Amino acid sequence: MKNLTSVSESKKRIKKSDILKIKNNNEAKIEKHAEVSGITVIDGHNTFPISWLQKQGYCEYQIYLEHFRKIKARPTFQMIEGSREHHRLEREFVEKAQPATFDEMLDFSTTMEVFSREFPVLSSEYGIHGLIDEIIMSPESFIIIDDKPGNKAYKANMLQVFGYCLAFKEMIGETNRKIYSALRERGTDNIYWMVEFDENCETEIINSIQKLHRLINNQDTFLETDNPNKCRSCRFKNFCDSAK
Protein backbone atom coordinates (compact mmCIF):
# COMPACT_ATOMS: atom_id res chain seq x y z
CA MET A 1 0.00 0.00 0.00
CA LYS A 2 1.32 3.46 -0.86
CA ASN A 3 0.70 5.89 2.00
CA LEU A 4 -0.38 9.35 0.83
CA THR A 5 -1.92 12.43 2.37
CA SER A 6 -4.04 15.05 0.67
CA VAL A 7 -3.05 18.68 0.16
CA SER A 8 -4.93 19.62 3.34
CA GLU A 9 -3.36 17.77 6.23
CA SER A 10 -4.38 17.48 9.90
CA LYS A 11 -7.40 19.67 10.73
CA LYS A 12 -10.21 19.33 13.22
CA ARG A 13 -12.75 20.88 10.90
CA ILE A 14 -12.85 22.02 7.30
CA LYS A 15 -11.43 25.52 6.82
CA LYS A 16 -11.84 28.28 4.27
CA SER A 17 -8.54 27.27 2.67
CA ASP A 18 -9.86 23.72 2.17
CA ILE A 19 -12.99 24.99 0.44
CA LEU A 20 -11.01 27.26 -1.86
CA LYS A 21 -8.71 24.39 -2.86
CA ILE A 22 -11.63 22.03 -3.45
CA LYS A 23 -13.53 24.60 -5.50
CA ASN A 24 -10.30 25.63 -7.27
CA ASN A 25 -11.62 29.16 -7.12
CA ASN A 26 -9.82 31.82 -5.08
CA GLU A 27 -12.67 34.24 -5.77
CA ALA A 28 -15.31 32.23 -3.90
CA LYS A 29 -17.15 34.29 -1.28
CA ILE A 30 -17.20 32.40 2.03
CA GLU A 31 -18.88 33.67 5.18
CA LYS A 32 -20.69 32.52 8.31
CA HIS A 33 -24.47 32.28 8.47
CA ALA A 34 -25.96 35.36 10.11
CA GLU A 35 -28.29 33.46 12.45
CA VAL A 36 -27.40 29.75 12.59
CA SER A 37 -24.06 28.61 14.00
CA GLY A 38 -22.04 25.98 12.14
CA ILE A 39 -23.27 26.89 8.66
CA THR A 40 -20.87 28.16 6.00
CA VAL A 41 -22.36 30.32 3.25
CA ILE A 42 -20.47 29.77 -0.02
CA ASP A 43 -21.32 32.14 -2.84
CA GLY A 44 -24.69 32.76 -1.24
CA HIS A 45 -25.56 29.09 -0.67
CA ASN A 46 -25.88 27.46 2.76
CA THR A 47 -23.47 24.57 3.39
CA PHE A 48 -23.68 22.51 6.57
CA PRO A 49 -21.27 19.95 8.11
CA ILE A 50 -21.88 16.34 7.10
CA SER A 51 -21.75 15.41 10.80
CA TRP A 52 -25.18 17.05 11.09
CA LEU A 53 -26.60 14.07 9.21
CA GLN A 54 -25.61 11.84 12.13
CA LYS A 55 -27.26 14.25 14.56
CA GLN A 56 -30.36 14.31 12.38
CA GLY A 57 -30.55 10.53 12.37
CA TYR A 58 -30.18 10.44 16.16
CA CYS A 59 -32.46 13.37 16.99
CA GLU A 60 -32.67 16.39 14.73
CA TYR A 61 -33.97 18.50 17.64
CA GLN A 62 -30.35 18.46 18.89
CA ILE A 63 -29.42 20.56 15.87
CA TYR A 64 -32.09 23.10 16.76
CA LEU A 65 -30.89 23.37 20.37
CA GLU A 66 -27.19 23.57 19.54
CA HIS A 67 -27.14 25.67 16.38
CA PHE A 68 -30.38 27.66 16.33
CA ARG A 69 -30.82 28.35 20.07
CA LYS A 70 -27.02 28.15 20.45
CA ILE A 71 -27.09 26.23 23.71
CA LYS A 72 -23.68 25.16 24.97
CA ALA A 73 -23.44 21.66 26.47
CA ARG A 74 -20.45 19.78 27.77
CA PRO A 75 -18.97 17.18 25.40
CA THR A 76 -19.64 13.57 26.28
CA PHE A 77 -16.92 11.13 27.31
CA GLN A 78 -17.23 9.46 23.89
CA MET A 79 -16.74 12.79 22.13
CA ILE A 80 -13.59 13.53 24.14
CA GLU A 81 -12.16 10.06 23.58
CA GLY A 82 -13.03 10.24 19.89
CA SER A 83 -11.19 13.54 19.49
CA ARG A 84 -8.10 12.13 21.21
CA GLU A 85 -8.12 9.06 18.98
CA HIS A 86 -8.51 11.18 15.84
CA HIS A 87 -5.50 13.28 16.80
CA ARG A 88 -3.42 10.20 17.60
CA LEU A 89 -4.17 8.51 14.29
CA GLU A 90 -3.57 11.71 12.37
CA ARG A 91 -0.17 12.25 14.01
CA GLU A 92 0.88 8.70 13.16
CA PHE A 93 -0.38 9.09 9.61
CA VAL A 94 1.38 12.39 8.93
CA GLU A 95 4.70 11.00 10.19
CA LYS A 96 4.69 8.37 7.44
CA ALA A 97 2.65 10.06 4.72
CA GLN A 98 3.88 11.33 1.38
CA PRO A 99 2.28 14.63 0.32
CA ALA A 100 0.08 14.46 -2.77
CA THR A 101 -2.65 16.49 -4.39
CA PHE A 102 -6.12 15.07 -4.87
CA ASP A 103 -5.53 14.63 -8.61
CA GLU A 104 -2.25 12.84 -7.94
CA MET A 105 -3.96 10.49 -5.50
CA LEU A 106 -6.63 9.64 -8.07
CA ASP A 107 -3.95 8.99 -10.66
CA PHE A 108 -1.81 6.81 -8.35
CA SER A 109 -4.85 4.82 -7.28
CA THR A 110 -5.49 3.57 -10.82
CA THR A 111 -2.49 1.24 -10.44
CA MET A 112 -2.01 0.82 -6.67
CA GLU A 113 -3.81 1.15 -3.34
CA VAL A 114 -3.44 4.49 -1.56
CA PHE A 115 -5.15 6.03 1.44
CA SER A 116 -5.57 9.33 3.22
CA ARG A 117 -6.96 10.57 6.53
CA GLU A 118 -8.94 13.70 7.45
CA PHE A 119 -9.81 14.10 3.79
CA PRO A 120 -11.83 17.28 3.05
CA VAL A 121 -14.90 16.97 0.82
CA LEU A 122 -17.44 19.50 -0.41
CA SER A 123 -20.63 19.20 -2.43
CA SER A 124 -21.67 22.51 -3.95
CA GLU A 125 -24.77 20.90 -5.43
CA TYR A 126 -26.14 19.60 -2.12
CA GLY A 127 -24.61 22.13 0.27
CA ILE A 128 -22.58 19.81 2.53
CA HIS A 129 -18.95 19.63 3.59
CA GLY A 130 -16.81 17.60 5.96
CA LEU A 131 -13.71 15.56 6.70
CA ILE A 132 -13.61 11.85 5.91
CA ASP A 133 -11.85 9.89 8.66
CA GLU A 134 -10.12 7.62 6.15
CA ILE A 135 -10.43 6.87 2.46
CA ILE A 136 -8.90 3.91 0.65
CA MET A 137 -8.48 4.28 -3.11
CA SER A 138 -7.68 1.31 -5.32
CA PRO A 139 -7.96 0.46 -9.03
CA GLU A 140 -11.32 -1.21 -8.31
CA SER A 141 -13.01 1.01 -5.74
CA PHE A 142 -13.11 3.82 -3.20
CA ILE A 143 -13.87 2.92 0.42
CA ILE A 144 -15.10 5.79 2.58
CA ILE A 145 -14.52 4.94 6.27
CA ASP A 146 -15.97 6.65 9.33
CA ASP A 147 -14.66 5.66 12.77
CA LYS A 148 -17.26 5.17 15.51
CA PRO A 149 -17.22 3.83 19.09
CA GLY A 150 -18.56 0.30 19.42
CA ASN A 151 -19.39 -2.07 16.60
CA LYS A 152 -23.11 -1.64 15.98
CA ALA A 153 -24.23 -0.04 12.71
CA TYR A 154 -26.74 2.60 13.78
CA LYS A 155 -28.81 4.29 11.09
CA ALA A 156 -27.59 7.74 12.13
CA ASN A 157 -23.95 6.70 11.52
CA MET A 158 -24.86 5.21 8.14
CA LEU A 159 -26.40 8.52 7.08
CA GLN A 160 -23.22 10.39 7.96
CA VAL A 161 -20.98 8.16 5.86
CA PHE A 162 -23.54 8.27 3.00
CA GLY A 163 -23.10 12.06 3.10
CA TYR A 164 -19.34 11.71 2.74
CA CYS A 165 -19.83 9.36 -0.20
CA LEU A 166 -22.21 11.77 -1.94
CA ALA A 167 -19.78 14.68 -1.62
CA PHE A 168 -16.82 12.54 -2.71
CA LYS A 169 -18.75 11.27 -5.74
CA GLU A 170 -19.38 14.83 -6.85
CA MET A 171 -15.69 15.68 -6.48
CA ILE A 172 -14.43 12.80 -8.63
CA GLY A 173 -17.15 13.08 -11.28
CA GLU A 174 -18.14 10.07 -13.37
CA THR A 175 -16.12 6.93 -12.69
CA ASN A 176 -16.28 3.21 -13.32
CA ARG A 177 -14.99 2.51 -9.82
CA LYS A 178 -17.51 1.64 -7.13
CA ILE A 179 -17.83 3.66 -3.94
CA TYR A 180 -18.36 1.86 -0.63
CA SER A 181 -19.62 3.24 2.67
CA ALA A 182 -17.94 1.72 5.74
CA LEU A 183 -18.05 2.01 9.53
CA ARG A 184 -15.04 0.97 11.59
CA GLU A 185 -14.69 0.37 15.31
CA ARG A 186 -12.66 3.27 16.65
CA GLY A 187 -9.06 2.43 17.49
CA THR A 188 -9.15 -0.91 15.62
CA ASP A 189 -9.04 -2.31 12.09
CA ASN A 190 -12.52 -3.81 12.51
CA ILE A 191 -14.74 -2.65 9.65
CA TYR A 192 -18.03 -3.98 10.97
CA TRP A 193 -20.36 -2.58 8.29
CA MET A 194 -19.85 -1.86 4.59
CA VAL A 195 -22.25 -1.43 1.67
CA GLU A 196 -21.96 -0.18 -1.87
CA PHE A 197 -23.07 3.42 -2.20
CA ASP A 198 -25.72 2.74 -4.83
CA GLU A 199 -28.74 4.66 -6.15
CA ASN A 200 -30.89 3.68 -3.18
CA CYS A 201 -28.30 5.00 -0.70
CA GLU A 202 -27.92 8.16 -2.74
CA THR A 203 -31.67 8.81 -2.84
CA GLU A 204 -31.97 8.25 0.89
CA ILE A 205 -29.21 10.67 1.82
CA ILE A 206 -30.37 13.35 -0.62
CA ASN A 207 -33.80 13.26 1.03
CA SER A 208 -32.16 13.72 4.46
CA ILE A 209 -30.02 16.59 3.18
CA GLN A 210 -32.99 18.33 1.60
CA LYS A 211 -34.92 18.05 4.87
CA LEU A 212 -32.04 19.72 6.74
CA HIS A 213 -31.91 22.57 4.23
CA ARG A 214 -35.65 23.09 4.67
CA LEU A 215 -35.10 23.26 8.43
CA ILE A 216 -32.28 25.79 7.98
CA ASN A 217 -34.57 27.91 5.80
CA ASN A 218 -37.48 27.66 8.27
CA GLN A 219 -39.53 25.68 5.78
CA ASP A 220 -40.02 22.61 7.99
CA THR A 221 -40.31 21.60 11.64
CA PHE A 222 -37.62 20.01 13.79
CA LEU A 223 -38.75 16.64 15.13
CA GLU A 224 -37.55 15.26 18.44
CA THR A 225 -36.82 11.58 18.96
CA ASP A 226 -39.56 9.32 20.31
CA ASN A 227 -36.94 7.10 21.98
CA PRO A 228 -36.67 7.88 25.74
CA ASN A 229 -33.31 6.08 25.92
CA LYS A 230 -31.83 8.67 23.57
CA CYS A 231 -33.20 11.46 25.73
CA ARG A 232 -31.65 10.02 28.89
CA SER A 233 -28.18 9.97 27.32
CA CYS A 234 -28.51 13.30 25.47
CA ARG A 235 -26.15 16.07 26.56
CA PHE A 236 -28.90 18.62 25.86
CA LYS A 237 -31.55 16.94 28.03
CA ASN A 238 -31.42 19.65 30.69
CA PHE A 239 -32.21 22.29 28.08
CA CYS A 240 -34.76 20.39 26.01
CA ASP A 241 -38.48 21.05 26.52
CA SER A 242 -39.24 17.84 24.58
CA ALA A 243 -37.14 15.42 26.65
CA LYS A 244 -38.92 12.16 27.44
N, C-alpha and C positions, 0 to 999 in steps of 0.2 A: 504494500500500500504506500502511495506517495502522500506525504503529510503536507498539506498546504493551508494557508490562511488567506482570507479575503483581504481586500484593500483596507477595510475598516476592521481593526483588531479589537481588543478587549474593551467592551463598553457595557454599562448596566442597562442603558436604554438607547434607543435610536436617537441620533442627534441630527441637527440641521445639516452638518457636513455629509452625513450618510445619505440623506435624502437628495442633496444636490448631486452626489456621485451617482446614485441610482438613476436619477432622472437625466443625468448628463446635461444639466441645464443650470448654469450659474446665475441665470436671471430669474429663477423661480422665486416667487414671493411666499415666504413661510412665516407664519405668525401664530400666536396662541389664540384659542377661542376666547371671546370676550366674556362669556358667562359660565362655560362648562370647563372644569379643570381636566387635563389629560388629553385634550383634543388639539391636534395640529391642523391649522388651516393652510392648505397648499394651493396657491393660485385661486383662492376663493372657495375651495372645496374642503369640507370637513373630512379629517382622516383620524381614525381612532386606533389605539393599540390593539393588536390581535389578542392580547391577553384578556381583553374585555369579553371575548367570546366564551372563555371559560367561566367568567363571572356570570355571564348571561345564562349559561347552561346550569349553573349552580343556583343562582337566584338573582335575577336581573335588578331586583330592588336594591341590591348592594351598590350597583352602579349609580343609582339615583342618590343614595345616601352619601357615597364617597365623592362623587364628581359633580353633582348638581347642588346638593345641600352643603357639600364640602366639609363633611364631618371627618375629623381625624380619629383614627382608632389605632391602638397598638398592634404591631405585627404579631402574628401567631408564631409559635415555636417552629412550626413547619416552614413558614416563610423565612425566618432567620436562618434555619439550617439549610434551606434551599439556596439562599444567597451565598452562604459560606461555601457550599459545594460548587456552585457555579464559578466562583472566584478561583477556587482551587483547581478545578479542571481547566479553566482558561489559562491560568499561570503555567500549568504543565504543558498545555498545548502550544502556547506561544514560545516556550523554550525550545521546542523541537521543530516548529513550523517553518516553512519556506514561504516568504511573501509571494502573492500572486494576485492578479486582478481577476475579476469575475469572468471575463472573456477567456483569460488564460486557463482558469480552472475548467471551464466548459470544454476547451480544446484538449487539455490534458486528459480529461475524463473519457474521451472517445477511445482511448487506447489503454487506460489504466484506471485503477480505483484511487480516488482522492477524497479527502474530507476536510471540512472546516467547522469551526465552532463560532457561536455568537454571530451568525450570518445575517446581515440586515436585508430585509425584504420590504417592498412597497408595492401596493396596487393602487394606481391612480384611478382605475376604472371603478373599483369598489370602495375606495376610501379607507384602506387599512394599512397598517405598517407594524413591523415588529422585528425581533431577533430570534432566529431559529437556534435552538440549543446545539444541534449538530446536524450536518447534512453529509451524506455519503453519495458521491457521484461515481458512476461506473459506466462502461460502454452500454450496459443493458438498461440501467434505471437510475432514478434519483430516490433516495430514502430520506425523508424528512423526519427527524427524531426530536421528540420533546421529553425531557426528563421530569418524572413525577415521583413523589413519595409513594411507597407501597407498590403493589403489582395488580391492582384491579382497574380495569378499563372503564372509567366513568364516562358517561355521555358528555359531560362538560369538558373533559380533557380531550375527547375526540374532536369536539367542535374547534378547540383551539388549534390543534395540529392541522385540521382541515383548512383553517384560515391561512396558516403558513403555506400550505400546498397551493392554495388558490393564488396567493401573491407571488410565489415562486414560479408558478406556471405562466403567469403574465410576464414575468421578467425574462424567461427564456424563450417565449414565443412558441411557435409550433415545433414539435419534436416527435420523433418516433419512439423515444425512450419513455417508459412508464414511470409514473410518480407514485411513491408509496408513503402512506401516513403511518407513523410508528410511535408507540409510547414505550419508554424504557424506565426501569426501576432506578431511581436516583442513586448514584454512587456505585452502580454495578454495570455489567454488560448485558443484563437480562432485558431483552426486548420482549415484553409480554403481550403485546398487541400490535398487529400490522395488517393493513388492508390497502388495496390499490385505490388510489384517489381517482375514482371513475365519475361518470356523469351523475350518478345518484348522489355521491358525496358532494359533488360540486353544487348541485341544485339545493341540497340541504343547507350547505353553509352560506350560499348566496341569500337564501331566505332569512337566515339568522342575521346576516349582515344588514340586509335591507330593513329588518325590524329595528335594529339598533339605530340606524340612521333616522328612521321615523321617530324614535324616542328622542334623539338628539334635537330634532327639528320640532318637537312638541306636537307630533302628528299621531302619537299613539300613547298608550298607558303602560307604565311600568307594572309588572306583575310580580308579586312576592311568591316565594315557594310555599307549597302546601305540605311540606315535609317538616314536622316539628323537630326532628333530629338535626336538620340543617340549622334551624333557628338556635338550638341550644349551643351549637359549636361556632356560631357566627360571631365575629369580632365586633359587629355593629349592633348586636342584640340589645344593648342598653340604650341605643338611640333610635331603635326601630319601633314605630307605632303599629307595625303589622306582625311583630314577633309572636310565634305560637307558644 
